[in-house]
Amino acid sequence: MSPDPSPVDKRCPRCGQGFHCGITDAGPCPCTHVRLDGPTLAALRQRHADCLCLRCLGELAQQGIDTGSALH
């Protein structure tokens, strides 16, 4: 049996805060519970190559994203 992968710590490309990415955790990553609408998700995929923190994902889930301007 191989050892568990080490935790993944990242920096959010939207706000710059450090956060723990749960992609390698035993359970599902908390971000899988955040629901984003189609246009917001598509815009995020175009603008960011990596994960955003839960705070930013939560804000975007509530507010959506202006697909005509850059994220702050």
Secondary structure as the mmCIF struct_conf table of DSSP 4:
data_model
#
loop_
_struct_conf.conf_type_id
_struct_conf.id
_struct_conf.beg_label_comp_id
_struct_conf.beg_label_asym_id
_struct_conf.beg_label_seq_id
_struct_conf.end_label_comp_id
_struct_conf.end_label_asym_id
_struct_conf.end_label_seq_id
HELX_LH_PP_P HELX_LH_PP_P1 SER A 2 PRO A 7
STRN STRN1 VAL A 8 ARG A 11
TURN_TY1_P TURN_TY1_P1 PRO A 13 CYS A 15
STRN STRN2 GLY A 18 CYS A 21
TURN_TY1_P TURN_TY1_P2 ILE A 23 THR A 24
BEND BEND1 ASP A 25 GLY A 27
HELX_RH_3T_P HELX_RH_3T_P1 PRO A 30 HIS A 33
HELX_RH_AL_P HELX_RH_AL_P1 GLY A 38 ARG A 47
BEND BEND2 ALA A 49 ASP A 50
HELX_RH_AL_P HELX_RH_AL_P2 LEU A 54 GLN A 63
TURN_TY1_P TURN_TY1_P3 THR A 67 GLY A 68
BEND BEND3 SER A 69 SER A 69
#
